[in-house]
Amino acid sequence: MTNLTIGTALGAPEDMVQLDARRFNRHTFWVGQSGSGKTYALGVILEQLLLETELPMLILDPNGDYTRLRETRPSASDADAARVAETDIRVFRSGAGEGEKLHVRFVDLVPSSKAAVLQMDPIADAEEYNALIHVEREAESFDAQDMLPDLRASADPARVRLANRMENLQVLEWELWSRGAGSVVDAIDERPRATVLDLGGFEHRAEPKVAALAVLEHLWARREERRPVLIVIDEAHNLCSPHPETAVERALTEQLVQIAAEGRKFGLWLLLSTQRPTKIHPNVLSQCDNLALMRVNAPRDLAELADVFGFASETAIRRSAEFLQGQALFAGGFISAPTFVQMGDRITEEAGGDVKVPLRAETRT
């Protein structure tokens, strides 16, 4: 059995706490309100999985908190630093900046997702939708430079309307599209130990959700290969809301619900991190068999957690309201009994962190 050392027992700092790495073959829910140390603590777990297992991880990272997962801290041991340096970790960035760019191919999306991106109903907008299908087959890339003039030059009114729709929505201008270049799904197929997708730098609101949708659809389409991967979604309420508003959000939520319900047997395992359980779709939350709980104060959230995660007592769950930063309750399949933990130190650098209040020079310490 491979154990992951994550910290020490609360009240007994001499006792190390370990998780059973094998039990990440089920869905995990990680929750803690802002300021609880949730992002830092999750990094401890991801580092242990990198160092102690061969499980590939796909990290959907909306705030760029895990983009420095390849960089070790000065406090890391030489042995750990060497092991991290040897680990295949790839970081794909959105927006400006150096590094590999996060691109996907529009043509790789399933038809319903293409329609969602263009806010198009396959029945109500049947002619435009049909035109889109044929345009995809003809086009070498999804780019405004050539596509819009070609569509407008057509004698087919549906193609002209499709061109107007694309221009009005500014979809062709998205930085997300690969435009004939490689897609991040090609890298994911190579199964690096960790693939970090920095979703936070896109200009258009829908782009990070379409990026997530593209990679999740791809993994689901190839599920019969049964190649395990841990899908880590930080700030998961952004991608898995109980009340999706747009067509893209509905498509993304439906895909996550499907993975939550059926993905485990195919090796598609979720680790969802968020601030409140009520912000996650209930059909996803109810499929989680592992719980990592940091400080949560809201009575409604504590009641929801006690109701969903019956393997932890209500008393234990309510104790989380008193947690200090970095303290957590672990319960479920990956630990022998519900355990209160003081999380250990990180090995790698955290890219995020709180912004400090500016102080007058004479008051700084």
SERO-4910 file (N, C-alpha, C, O; in steps of 0.05 Angstrom, whole numbers):
BEGIN
 pado doro    nc1    nc2    nc3   cac1   cac2   cac3    cc1    cc2    cc3    oc1    oc2    oc3
  Met    A     17    -24      0      0      0      0     18     25      0     37     27     15
  Thr    A     11     44    -17     26     70    -18     11     90     -1    -13     96     -6
  Asn    A     25    102     18     13    122     35     24    150     29     48    152     22
  Leu    A      7    170     30     15    197     25     15    212     52     -5    215     65
  Thr    A     38    221     60     41    236     86     33    265     81     45    279     65
  Ile    A     11    274     95      0    300     89      2    320    112     -3    344    108
  Gly    A     10    311    136     12    329    159     12    313    184     19    289    185
  Thr    A      4    326    206      3    314    232    -25    315    244    -41    332    237
  Ala    A    -30    298    263    -56    297    276    -59    321    295    -40    329    309
  Leu    A    -82    334    294    -87    356    312    -86    347    341    -99    327    348
  Gly    A    -71    361    357    -68    354    385    -47    333    390    -40    328    413
  Ala    A    -36    321    369    -14    301    372      6    305    349      7    289    331
  Pro    A     22    326    350     40    333    328     61    312    322     74    313    302
  Glu    A     64    293    341     84    272    336     72    250    318     87    233    308
  Asp    A     46    250    313     33    229    297     29    239    269     14    258    264
  Met    A     42    226    250     39    233    222     12    221    211      5    199    218
  Val    A     -1    237    194    -26    228    182    -21    221    152     -7    236    138
  Gln    A    -31    199    144    -27    189    116    -54    183    103    -73    173    116
  Leu    A    -55    187     77    -77    179     61    -69    155     44    -46    152     37
  Asp    A    -89    138     38    -84    114     21    -86    123     -8   -108    130    -18
  Ala    A    -64    123    -22    -63    133    -50    -81    118    -68    -91    128    -87
  Arg    A    -85     92    -62   -102     75    -79   -131     85    -80   -145     80   -100
  Arg    A   -139     99    -59   -167    107    -57   -173    133    -70   -195    145    -67
  Phe    A   -154    143    -86   -161    166   -104   -174    156   -130   -178    171   -148
  Asn    A   -180    130   -130   -195    118   -153   -225    122   -148   -241    105   -157
  Arg    A   -233    142   -135   -260    150   -130   -260    181   -129   -239    193   -127
  His    A   -283    193   -130   -285    222   -131   -281    234   -103   -290    223    -83
  Thr    A   -267    257   -102   -260    271    -78   -271    299    -77   -270    313    -98
  Phe    A   -282    307    -54   -292    334    -51   -275    349    -31   -272    339     -8
  Trp    A   -265    372    -39   -247    388    -22   -261    415    -18   -267    428    -38
  Val    A   -265    422      7   -281    447     12   -269    463     35   -261    451     55
  Gly    A   -270    489     32   -261    507     53   -265    535     45   -261    542     21
  Gln    A   -274    552     63   -280    579     56   -255    595     51   -233    586     57
  Ser    A   -257    619     39   -234    636     34   -219    641     59   -230    648     80
  Gly    A   -192    637     57   -175    642     80   -169    617     97   -155    619    116
  Ser    A   -181    595     89   -177    570    105   -151    556     99   -143    538    114
  Gly    A   -138    564     77   -113    551     69   -118    528     49   -101    511     46
  Lys    A   -141    529     36   -150    507     18   -131    503     -5   -123    480    -11
  Thr    A   -123    525    -19   -106    522    -42    -78    511    -35    -68    494    -48
  Tyr    A    -67    522    -13    -41    513     -4    -42    483      3    -25    467     -4
  Ala    A    -63    476     19    -65    448     28    -69    429      5    -58    407      5
  Leu    A    -85    437    -14    -89    419    -37    -62    415    -52    -57    393    -62
  Gly    A    -45    435    -52    -19    432    -64     -3    410    -50     13    396    -63
  Val    A     -6    408    -24      8    387     -9      0    359    -19     17    342    -23
  Ile    A    -25    356    -24    -35    330    -34    -25    324    -62    -16    302    -68
  Leu    A    -27    344    -79    -18    341   -107     12    334   -108     20    317   -124
  Glu    A     28    347    -91     56    340    -91     61    311    -82     77    297    -94
  Gln    A     46    302    -62     50    275    -53     42    255    -75     55    234    -79
  Leu    A     20    261    -89     12    243   -111     33    243   -133     38    222   -145
  Leu    A     46    266   -138     67    267   -158     91    250   -150    103    235   -166
  Leu    A     99    252   -124    123    239   -115    119    209   -108    138    193   -111
  Glu    A     95    201   -100     92    174    -90     75    156   -108     73    132   -101
  Thr    A     64    166   -129     48    149   -148     56    155   -177     73    172   -182
  Glu    A     44    140   -194     47    144   -223     21    155   -236     18    154   -260
  Leu    A      3    164   -219    -23    173   -229    -21    200   -243    -13    220   -231
  Pro    A    -28    201   -269    -28    227   -283    -50    245   -273    -71    235   -264
  Met    A    -45    271   -273    -64    290   -263    -69    312   -284    -50    321   -297
  Leu    A    -94    319   -288   -102    342   -304   -113    363   -284   -133    357   -271
  Ile    A   -100    386   -283   -108    406   -264   -120    430   -278   -106    444   -293
  Leu    A   -146    435   -274   -159    458   -286   -157    480   -265   -170    479   -244
  Asp    A   -142    501   -272   -132    520   -252   -141    548   -260   -128    562   -276
  Pro    A   -163    558   -249   -174    584   -258   -158    608   -249   -161    630   -261
  Asn    A   -143    605   -228   -128    628   -217    -98    626   -220    -83    642   -209
  Gly    A    -88    606   -234    -60    603   -238    -45    595   -213    -21    600   -211
  Asp    A    -58    583   -193    -46    577   -168    -26    554   -169     -8    551   -152
  Tyr    A    -28    537   -190    -11    513   -192      8    514   -216     19    494   -224
  Thr    A     12    538   -226     29    540   -250     59    538   -243     76    536   -260
  Arg    A     65    539   -217     93    536   -208     98    509   -196    116    506   -179
  Leu    A     82    490   -204     85    463   -192    112    450   -199    120    430   -186
  Arg    A    125    460   -219    152    449   -226    174    461   -210    197    452   -211
  Glu    A    168    482   -194    189    497   -180    189    489   -150    168    492   -137
  Thr    A    211    480   -140    212    472   -112    221    496    -94    236    514   -103
  Arg    A    213    495    -69    220    516    -50    248    511    -40    258    489    -40
  Pro    A    262    532    -30    288    529    -19    288    509      5    309    496     10
  Ser    A    266    507     19    264    489     42    261    460     34    264    442     51
  Ala    A    256    454      9    252    426      0    279    411      2    300    422     -2
  Ser    A    277    386      9    302    370     11    313    366    -17    299    368    -37
  Asp    A    339    360    -18    352    355    -44    339    332    -59    336    333    -83
  Ala    A    332    312    -43    320    288    -56    293    295    -68    287    287    -91
  Asp    A    276    310    -54    250    318    -64    253    336    -88    238    334   -108
  Ala    A    271    355    -86    276    374   -108    284    359   -134    276    366   -156
  Ala    A    301    339   -130    311    323   -153    288    307   -165    285    305   -190
  Arg    A    270    296   -148    248    280   -158    228    298   -173    217    290   -194
  Val    A    223    322   -163    205    340   -177    217    348   -204    202    349   -224
  Ala    A    243    354   -204    256    362   -229    254    340   -250    254    346   -274
  Glu    A    254    315   -242    252    293   -261    224    287   -270    220    270   -288
  Thr    A    204    299   -258    176    293   -263    166    309   -287    172    333   -290
  Asp    A    151    296   -304    140    308   -328    116    325   -321     93    314   -319
  Ile    A    120    351   -317     98    370   -311     97    391   -333    116    404   -339
  Arg    A     73    393   -345     70    412   -367     49    433   -359     28    426   -348
  Val    A     55    458   -364     38    480   -357     30    495   -383     47    503   -398
  Phe    A      4    497   -387     -7    511   -411    -21    536   -401    -38    536   -384
  Arg    A    -13    559   -412    -22    585   -403    -41    598   -422    -38    595   -447
  Ser    A    -61    611   -411    -79    628   -427    -69    656   -427    -54    664   -410
  Gly    A    -77    672   -447    -70    700   -448    -41    704   -454    -27    687   -465
  Ala    A    -32    729   -446     -4    736   -451     15    722   -432      7    710   -412
  Gly    A     41    722   -439     61    710   -422     75    688   -436     67    679   -458
  Glu    A     96    679   -423    113    658   -435    101    630   -429     83    627   -412
  Gly    A    113    610   -442    104    583   -438     87    572   -460     80    586   -479
  Glu    A     79    547   -457     62    534   -476     34    547   -475     23    551   -454
  Lys    A     23    552   -498     -3    565   -500    -26    545   -498    -24    522   -508
  Leu    A    -47    553   -484    -70    535   -481    -89    540   -504   -103    560   -506
  His    A    -88    521   -523   -105    522   -547   -120    496   -550   -111    474   -541
  Val    A   -144    497   -561   -159    474   -569   -170    478   -597   -170    501   -607
  Arg    A   -178    457   -610   -190    458   -637   -220    459   -635   -232    441   -623
  Phe    A   -232    479   -648   -261    480   -649   -273    455   -661   -294    445   -652
  Val    A   -260    445   -682   -271    422   -696   -271    397   -679   -285    378   -686
  Asp    A   -256    397   -657   -256    373   -640   -280    372   -621   -286    351   -610
  Leu    A   -294    394   -618   -318    394   -600   -340    377   -612   -342    376   -637
  Val    A   -356    365   -596   -379    350   -606   -399    370   -617   -399    393   -609
  Pro    A   -417    361   -636   -435    380   -648   -452    397   -629   -455    421   -633
  Ser    A   -461    385   -607   -477    401   -588   -461    423   -575   -472    444   -568
  Ser    A   -436    418   -571   -419    438   -558   -412    460   -578   -410    484   -570
  Lys    A   -408    453   -603   -404    474   -624   -428    492   -625   -426    517   -626
  Ala    A   -452    480   -624   -476    496   -624   -478    514   -599   -487    537   -600
  Ala    A   -469    504   -576   -469    519   -551   -451    543   -553   -458    565   -544
  Val    A   -427    539   -564   -408    562   -567   -420    584   -584   -416    608   -578
  Leu    A   -435    576   -605   -447    596   -623   -475    604   -615   -489    617   -631
  Gln    A   -484    595   -591   -510    601   -581   -532    595   -602   -549    611   -609
  Met    A   -529    571   -613   -545    562   -635   -561    537   -627   -550    518   -615
  Asp    A   -587    536   -634   -604    513   -629   -605    496   -655   -612    507   -676
  Pro    A   -598    470   -653   -598    454   -677   -625    452   -691   -626    446   -715
  Ile    A   -647    457   -677   -673    456   -689   -683    484   -697   -690    488   -720
  Ala    A   -682    502   -679   -692    530   -685   -674    543   -705   -683    560   -721
  Asp    A   -648    537   -705   -629    549   -724   -618    527   -743   -594    525   -748
  Ala    A   -636    510   -753   -628    486   -767   -611    493   -792   -592    478   -797
  Glu    A   -618    513   -807   -603    519   -831   -575    529   -825   -555    520   -838
  Glu    A   -572    546   -805   -546    556   -798   -529    533   -786   -505    531   -792
  Tyr    A   -542    516   -771   -527    494   -759   -517    475   -780   -494    465   -779
  Asn    A   -533    470   -800   -525    452   -822   -502    465   -838   -484    451   -847
  Ala    A   -504    491   -841   -483    506   -855   -456    503   -840   -435    500   -851
  Leu    A   -458    505   -813   -434    502   -796   -421    475   -800   -397    473   -802
  Ile    A   -437    454   -801   -426    427   -804   -410    425   -830   -389    413   -830
  His    A   -421    437   -851   -407    435   -877   -382    453   -877   -362    446   -889
  Val    A   -384    476   -865   -361    494   -864   -338    481   -849   -315    484   -858
  Glu    A   -343    467   -828   -322    454   -812   -307    434   -830   -282    432   -828
  Arg    A   -321    420   -847   -309    400   -863   -291    412   -884   -271    400   -894
  Glu    A   -297    437   -892   -282    450   -913   -259    467   -902   -238    469   -915
  Ala    A   -262    478   -878   -242    496   -868   -218    482   -856   -221    461   -844
  Glu    A   -194    493   -861   -170    482   -849   -166    492   -820   -152    479   -804
  Ser    A   -177    515   -814   -175    526   -787   -200    543   -781   -215    550   -799
  Phe    A   -203    549   -756   -226    564   -747   -216    593   -743   -208    600   -720
  Asp    A   -216    609   -764   -203    635   -763   -219    656   -779   -229    650   -800
  Ala    A   -222    679   -768   -238    700   -780   -226    710   -806   -241    719   -824
  Gln    A   -200    709   -809   -187    722   -832   -197    711   -858   -202    726   -877
  Asp    A   -201    685   -860   -210    673   -885   -239    664   -884   -253    665   -904
  Met    A   -248    656   -861   -275    643   -859   -297    663   -864   -315    657   -880
  Leu    A   -297    686   -852   -319    705   -855   -322    715   -884   -345    715   -894
  Pro    A   -300    723   -898   -304    731   -926   -315    708   -943   -332    713   -961
  Asp    A   -306    684   -938   -316    661   -954   -345    656   -949   -360    651   -968
  Leu    A   -354    658   -924   -382    654   -918   -400    676   -930   -421    670   -941
  Arg    A   -390    700   -929   -406    723   -939   -407    722   -970   -426    733   -982
  Ala    A   -388    710   -982   -388    709  -1012   -406    687  -1022   -410    685  -1046
  Ser    A   -416    671  -1004   -433    648  -1012   -461    658  -1021   -471    678  -1012
  Ala    A   -473    642  -1039   -500    648  -1047   -520    636  -1028   -544    640  -1031
  Asp    A   -511    621  -1008   -528    608   -989   -534    628   -966   -516    635   -952
  Pro    A   -559    636   -963   -566    655   -941   -559    645   -913   -552    661   -896
  Ala    A   -560    619   -909   -553    607   -883   -524    612   -876   -517    617   -853
  Arg    A   -506    611   -896   -478    617   -892   -473    646   -885   -456    652   -868
  Val    A   -488    663   -897   -486    692   -891   -495    697   -862   -482    712   -847
  Arg    A   -517    685   -855   -526    688   -827   -507    676   -807   -503    687   -785
  Leu    A   -494    654   -814   -474    642   -797   -450    661   -794   -440    663   -772
  Ala    A   -442    674   -815   -420    693   -813   -427    716   -795   -411    725   -779
  Asn    A   -452    726   -797   -460    748   -780   -460    739   -750   -452    754   -733
  Arg    A   -470    715   -745   -470    705   -718   -442    703   -707   -437    712   -684
  Met    A   -424    692   -722   -396    689   -713   -383    716   -707   -370    720   -687
  Glu    A   -388    736   -724   -377    762   -720   -389    776   -697   -375    789   -681
  Asn    A   -415    774   -694   -429    788   -672   -420    777   -645   -417    792   -626
  Leu    A   -416    751   -643   -407    738   -618   -377    740   -614   -367    734   -592
  Gln    A   -362    749   -635   -333    751   -633   -319    725   -627   -297    724   -616
  Val    A   -332    703   -634   -322    677   -628   -296    671   -643   -278    658   -632
  Leu    A   -294    680   -667   -270    674   -683   -246    688   -673   -223    681   -680
  Glu    A   -249    708   -656   -227    724   -646   -215    712   -621   -194    721   -611
  Trp    A   -227    691   -610   -217    679   -585   -189    670   -588   -181    658   -608
  Glu    A   -172    675   -567   -145    665   -567   -144    634   -562   -124    622   -567
  Leu    A   -166    623   -553   -167    595   -546   -162    577   -570   -150    555   -567
  Trp    A   -171    585   -594   -170    567   -617   -142    563   -627   -125    581   -628
  Ser    A   -136    538   -635   -109    531   -644   -103    541   -672    -79    545   -679
  Arg    A   -123    546   -689   -120    556   -716    -99    540   -732    -81    550   -744
  Gly    A   -104    514   -731    -86    496   -747    -63    486   -731    -49    467   -740
  Ala    A    -57    497   -708    -34    488   -692    -44    465   -673    -66    455   -676
  Gly    A    -27    457   -655    -33    435   -637    -54    443   -616    -58    467   -610
  Ser    A    -66    423   -605    -86    427   -583    -75    415   -558    -59    396   -558
  Val    A    -84    425   -535    -75    415   -509    -84    386   -506    -71    371   -491
  Val    A   -105    377   -519   -113    349   -516    -91    330   -527    -90    307   -519
  Asp    A    -75    340   -546    -54    323   -557    -33    317   -534    -23    295   -532
  Ala    A    -27    338   -519     -9    334   -496    -21    317   -475     -7    300   -463
  Ile    A    -47    320   -469    -60    304   -449    -59    274   -457    -56    257   -439
  Asp    A    -62    269   -482    -60    241   -492    -33    228   -486    -31    204   -484
  Glu    A    -13    245   -484     14    234   -478     17    227   -448     37    215   -440
  Arg    A     -3    235   -432     -4    229   -403     21    238   -388     35    221   -376
  Pro    A     27    264   -388     47    274   -370     38    268   -341     15    263   -337
  Arg    A     56    269   -322     48    264   -294     29    286   -285     11    280   -270
  Ala    A     33    311   -294     14    332   -288     12    351   -312     32    359   -323
  Thr    A    -13    357   -319    -18    377   -340    -34    399   -327    -57    395   -319
  Val    A    -23    423   -325    -36    445   -312    -47    464   -333    -32    474   -350
  Leu    A    -73    469   -333    -85    488   -351    -92    513   -337   -111    514   -320
  Asp    A    -77    534   -342    -82    561   -330   -106    573   -345   -102    582   -368
  Leu    A   -129    574   -333   -153    583   -347   -159    613   -342   -179    623   -352
  Gly    A   -142    627   -327   -150    653   -318   -144    676   -336   -153    699   -330
  Gly    A   -129    673   -358   -120    696   -373   -135    702   -398   -128    719   -414
  Phe    A   -157    688   -403   -173    692   -427   -189    718   -426   -197    727   -404
  Glu    A   -193    730   -449   -208    755   -450   -238    752   -448   -252    767   -435
  His    A   -248    731   -462   -277    727   -464   -286    708   -442   -272    688   -436
  Arg    A   -309    714   -430   -318    699   -407   -322    669   -412   -317    653   -394
  Ala    A   -330    662   -436   -336    634   -442   -311    617   -448   -312    593   -447
  Glu    A   -289    630   -454   -265    615   -463   -255    594   -443   -251    571   -451
  Pro    A   -252    601   -417   -242    580   -398   -261    557   -396   -253    534   -393
  Lys    A   -287    562   -398   -307    540   -397   -306    523   -422   -308    498   -420
  Val    A   -301    535   -445   -299    519   -469   -273    503   -469   -272    480   -479
  Ala    A   -252    514   -458   -227    499   -456   -231    475   -438   -222    453   -446
  Ala    A   -244    478   -415   -249    455   -398   -267    435   -412   -263    411   -410
  Leu    A   -288    445   -426   -306    427   -440   -292    411   -461   -297    387   -463
  Ala    A   -274    423   -475   -259    409   -496   -243    386   -485   -243    364   -497
  Val    A   -228    390   -463   -211    369   -453   -228    347   -439   -221    324   -441
  Leu    A   -249    355   -426   -266    335   -413   -281    318   -433   -283    293   -430
  Glu    A   -291    330   -455   -303    315   -476   -284    295   -488   -291    272   -494
  His    A   -259    304   -492   -239    287   -504   -233    263   -486   -232    240   -496
  Leu    A   -230    267   -460   -225    245   -442   -249    226   -442   -245    202   -441
  Trp    A   -273    237   -442   -296    220   -442   -298    204   -468   -306    180   -468
  Ala    A   -292    216   -491   -293    202   -516   -274    178   -517   -279    159   -531
  Arg    A   -252    180   -502   -232    159   -502   -233    142   -477   -213    129   -469
  Arg    A   -255    143   -463   -257    129   -437   -253     99   -439   -244     87   -420
  Glu    A   -260     87   -461   -258     58   -464   -229     49   -463   -224     25   -460
  Glu    A   -210     67   -466   -182     60   -464   -174     54   -435   -154     41   -430
  Arg    A   -191     64   -416   -187     59   -388   -158     66   -378   -145     51   -365
  Arg    A   -150     91   -386   -124    101   -377   -130    121   -354   -141    142   -358
  Pro    A   -122    114   -330   -129    130   -307   -119    159   -308    -97    163   -318
  Val    A   -135    177   -298   -126    205   -295   -142    217   -273   -167    213   -271
  Leu    A   -129    233   -256   -143    248   -235   -148    276   -246   -130    291   -253
  Ile    A   -174    283   -248   -182    309   -258   -187    328   -235   -207    326   -221
  Val    A   -168    346   -230   -169    364   -208   -181    391   -218   -170    403   -236
  Ile    A   -202    399   -205   -216    424   -213   -216    443   -190   -232    440   -171
  Asp    A   -199    463   -190   -198    483   -169   -220    504   -174   -227    510   -197
  Glu    A   -231    515   -153   -254    533   -155   -275    521   -173   -285    533   -192
  Ala    A   -283    497   -166   -300    480   -183   -328    492   -188   -341    485   -207
  His    A   -336    511   -170   -362    523   -174   -364    540   -200   -385    545   -210
  Asn    A   -340    547   -211   -340    562   -236   -347    544   -260   -355    554   -280
  Leu    A   -343    518   -257   -347    499   -279   -370    480   -274   -379    466   -293
  Cys    A   -380    478   -250   -399    457   -243   -421    468   -225   -427    458   -204
  Ser    A   -433    490   -234   -454    503   -218   -480    487   -218   -486    474   -238
  Pro    A   -495    489   -196   -521    476   -196   -541    490   -213   -563    480   -219
  His    A   -535    515   -222   -553    530   -238   -538    543   -262   -534    567   -263
  Pro    A   -529    526   -281   -515    537   -304   -534    555   -320   -557    550   -324
  Glu    A   -522    577   -330   -539    598   -343   -537    597   -373   -557    599   -387
  Thr    A   -513    593   -384   -509    594   -413   -509    565   -424   -507    546   -410
  Ala    A   -511    564   -451   -510    538   -464   -484    524   -459   -483    499   -455
  Val    A   -462    539   -459   -436    527   -454   -434    516   -426   -424    494   -421
  Glu    A   -444    532   -406   -444    523   -379   -461    498   -375   -453    480   -360
  Arg    A   -483    497   -388   -500    473   -386   -486    448   -398   -487    427   -387
  Ala    A   -472    452   -421   -458    430   -433   -435    420   -415   -431    396   -412
  Leu    A   -422    439   -403   -399    432   -385   -409    417   -360   -398    397   -352
  Thr    A   -430    428   -348   -442    415   -324   -452    387   -331   -447    368   -315
  Glu    A   -465    384   -353   -475    357   -361   -452    337   -365   -454    314   -358
  Gln    A   -429    347   -376   -406    329   -379   -395    321   -352   -387    298   -349
  Leu    A   -393    340   -334   -383    333   -307   -402    314   -292   -393    297   -278
  Val    A   -427    319   -295   -447    300   -282   -443    272   -293   -445    253   -278
  Gln    A   -439    270   -319   -435    244   -331   -409    230   -321   -409    207   -315
  Ile    A   -388    246   -319   -363    235   -309   -366    227   -280   -356    206   -272
  Ala    A   -379    243   -264   -383    237   -236   -399    211   -233   -393    195   -215
  Ala    A   -419    207   -250   -437    184   -248   -424    158   -259   -428    137   -248
  Glu    A   -409    161   -281   -400    137   -295   -370    135   -299   -360    115   -308
  Gly    A   -356    157   -293   -327    158   -300   -309    140   -284   -288    132   -293
  Arg    A   -317    134   -259   -300    119   -241   -290     93   -253   -267     85   -251
  Lys    A   -309     78   -265   -301     52   -276   -283     53   -300   -271     34   -308
  Phe    A   -281     78   -312   -263     82   -335   -237     95   -327   -220    100   -344
  Gly    A   -233    100   -302   -208    113   -293   -209    143   -294   -188    155   -294
  Leu    A   -232    155   -296   -235    184   -296   -245    192   -269   -268    190   -262
  Trp    A   -226    202   -252   -232    208   -224   -230    237   -219   -211    250   -227
  Leu    A   -250    249   -206   -252    277   -200   -241    284   -173   -244    269   -154
  Leu    A   -228    307   -171   -222    320   -145   -231    349   -148   -219    365   -162
  Leu    A   -253    355   -135   -266    381   -137   -260    398   -113   -266    390    -90
  Ser    A   -250    422   -117   -243    440    -95   -260    465    -98   -261    477   -119
  Thr    A   -273    473    -75   -291    496    -77   -294    508    -49   -285    497    -29
  Gln    A   -308    531    -47   -312    544    -21   -337    535     -7   -339    537     18
  Arg    A   -357    526    -22   -383    519     -9   -395    495    -24   -394    494    -48
  Pro    A   -406    475     -9   -418    452    -23   -443    460    -39   -449    447    -59
  Thr    A   -457    480    -30   -482    488    -44   -477    501    -71   -495    505    -86
  Lys    A   -451    506    -77   -444    518   -103   -437    498   -124   -430    504   -146
  Ile    A   -439    472   -116   -432    450   -135   -458    435   -142   -475    431   -125
  His    A   -460    426   -167   -484    412   -175   -488    387   -157   -469    372   -153
  Pro    A   -512    383   -147   -516    361   -128   -511    334   -139   -503    315   -125
  Asn    A   -515    330   -166   -510    304   -178   -481    297   -180   -473    274   -185
  Val    A   -464    317   -177   -435    313   -176   -426    309   -147   -411    291   -141
  Leu    A   -436    327   -130   -428    325   -102   -435    298    -89   -420    287    -74
  Ser    A   -459    288    -96   -468    263    -84   -452    238    -92   -454    217    -80
  Gln    A   -435    241   -113   -419    219   -122   -391    218   -109   -375    199   -115
  Cys    A   -385    237    -92   -358    238    -80   -357    220    -55   -374    221    -38
  Asp    A   -336    204    -54   -332    184    -32   -310    192    -13   -306    180      8
  Asn    A   -294    213    -20   -273    224     -3   -280    252      4   -290    267    -13
  Leu    A   -275    260     29   -280    288     38   -255    299     51   -243    287     69
  Ala    A   -247    323     42   -227    340     55   -241    366     62   -248    381     45
  Leu    A   -244    371     88   -260    394     98   -242    413    114   -230    404    134
  Met    A   -240    438    105   -225    458    120   -246    477    132   -269    469    134
  Arg    A   -238    501    140   -257    517    156   -281    525    139   -279    536    117
  Val    A   -305    519    150   -330    527    139   -348    537    162   -352    523    181
  Asn    A   -358    561    159   -373    573    181   -403    572    177   -419    571    196
  Ala    A   -412    573    152   -441    577    146   -457    552    155   -451    530    147
  Pro    A   -477    556    172   -493    533    182   -506    517    160   -507    493    161
  Arg    A   -515    531    138   -527    516    116   -507    498    103   -514    475     96
  Asp    A   -483    507     99   -462    490     87   -455    466    104   -451    444     94
  Leu    A   -453    471    130   -447    449    149   -469    428    149   -463    404    150
  Ala    A   -494    437    147   -516    418    146   -516    402    121   -521    378    121
  Glu    A   -509    415     98   -508    402     73   -486    380     73   -490    358     63
  Leu    A   -463    387     84   -440    368     86   -448    344    103   -442    321     96
  Ala    A   -460    349    126   -468    327    143   -489    309    130   -489    285    134
  Asp    A   -506    320    113   -526    304     99   -514    287     77   -522    264     73
  Val    A   -495    299     62   -483    284     39   -462    264     48   -462    242     38
  Phe    A   -445    272     67   -423    255     75   -428    241    102   -418    249    122
  Gly    A   -445    221    101   -453    207    125   -431    192    139   -435    183    162
  Phe    A   -408    187    125   -386    173    138   -371    190    157   -353    180    171
  Ala    A   -377    216    159   -365    234    179   -388    243    197   -409    251    187
  Ser    A   -385    243    223   -406    251    241   -412    281    239   -395    297    231
  Glu    A   -437    288    245   -444    316    245   -427    332    264   -421    355    259
  Thr    A   -421    320    287   -404    334    306   -377    341    295   -366    363    299
  Ala    A   -365    321    281   -338    325    269   -340    347    248   -322    364    246
  Ile    A   -360    346    231   -363    366    210   -367    394    221   -355    413    211
  Arg    A   -383    396    242   -388    423    254   -363    434    268   -361    458    271
  Arg    A   -345    417    275   -320    427    288   -304    443    268   -287    459    276
  Ser    A   -309    440    242   -293    454    222   -297    485    224   -280    500    215
  Ala    A   -319    494    236   -323    522    240   -302    535    258   -298    559    258
  Glu    A   -288    518    274   -268    528    293   -240    524    282   -221    531    296
  Phe    A   -237    513    258   -210    507    248   -194    533    244   -205    554    236
  Leu    A   -168    532    250   -150    553    242   -139    547    214   -144    525    203
  Gln    A   -125    566    203   -115    562    175    -97    538    174    -80    534    191
  Gly    A   -102    521    154    -86    497    150    -95    473    164    -83    451    163
  Gln    A   -117    475    179   -128    451    193   -151    440    177   -166    454    164
  Ala    A   -154    413    178   -174    400    161   -184    374    174   -171    363    191
  Leu    A   -207    366    164   -218    339    171   -217    323    145   -228    331    125
  Phe    A   -205    299    147   -205    280    125   -222    256    132   -220    245    154
  Ala    A   -240    248    114   -257    225    119   -264    212     92   -262    224     71
  Gly    A   -272    187     94   -280    172     70   -261    150     64   -246    140     81
  Gly    A   -261    141     38   -246    117     31   -216    120     32   -203     99     34
  Phe    A   -205    144     31   -176    146     30   -163    149     57   -139    154     59
  Ile    A   -178    145     79   -167    145    106   -183    126    123   -207    123    120
  Ser    A   -170    113    142   -182     91    157   -205    101    175   -225     86    179
  Ala    A   -203    125    185   -225    136    202   -224    167    199   -202    178    193
  Pro    A   -246    180    204   -245    210    203   -223    220    221   -221    213    244
  Thr    A   -206    238    210   -183    247    224   -179    277    221   -182    288    199
  Phe    A   -173    291    243   -167    320    243   -137    323    239   -121    311    252
  Val    A   -130    341    220   -103    343    211    -93    372    210   -108    390    203
  Gln    A    -68    376    218    -54    401    212    -37    396    188    -18    380    189
  Met    A    -43    409    166    -30    403    140      0    409    142      8    428    156
  Gly    A     15    393    128     44    397    127     53    419    108     37    433     97
  Asp    A     79    421    104     91    442     88     91    434     58     92    411     51
  Arg    A     90    455     42     92    450     13    121    445      5    140    455     18
  Ile    A    125    431    -16    151    426    -29    155    445    -52    177    455    -56
  Thr    A    134    450    -67    135    467    -90    123    495    -84    110    499    -64
  Glu    A    128    513   -102    119    541    -98     89    544   -105     79    531   -123
  Glu    A     76    560    -89     48    568    -94     48    593   -110     60    613   -102
  Ala    A     35    593   -133     36    617   -151     17    638   -141     22    662   -145
  Gly    A     -5    631   -127    -24    650   -117    -16    660    -89      7    659    -81
  Gly    A    -36    669    -75    -31    679    -48    -47    704    -43    -54    718    -62
  Asp    A    -52    710    -18    -68    734    -11    -52    760    -17    -28    761    -14
  Val    A    -67    780    -25    -55    807    -29    -56    821     -2    -76    822     11
  Lys    A    -33    832      6    -31    845     32    -42    874     31    -40    887     10
  Val    A    -52    883     54    -61    911     56    -37    929     56    -19    925     72
  Pro    A    -35    950     39    -13    969     40    -13    984     66    -34    994     75
  Leu    A     10    986     79     13   1000    105     31   1024    102     47   1025     84
  Arg    A     28   1044    120     46   1066    121     74   1056    129     76   1036    143
  Ala    A     94   1070    119    122   1061    123    128   1058    152    142   1039    160
  Glu    A    118   1076    170    125   1075    198    112   1052    213    120   1045    235
  Thr    A     91   1039    201     77   1018    215     86    990    205     77    970    216
  Arg    A    102    989    184    110    963    173    129    949    192    145    962    205
  Thr    A    127    923    192    145    907    209    158    886    192    174    871    202
***
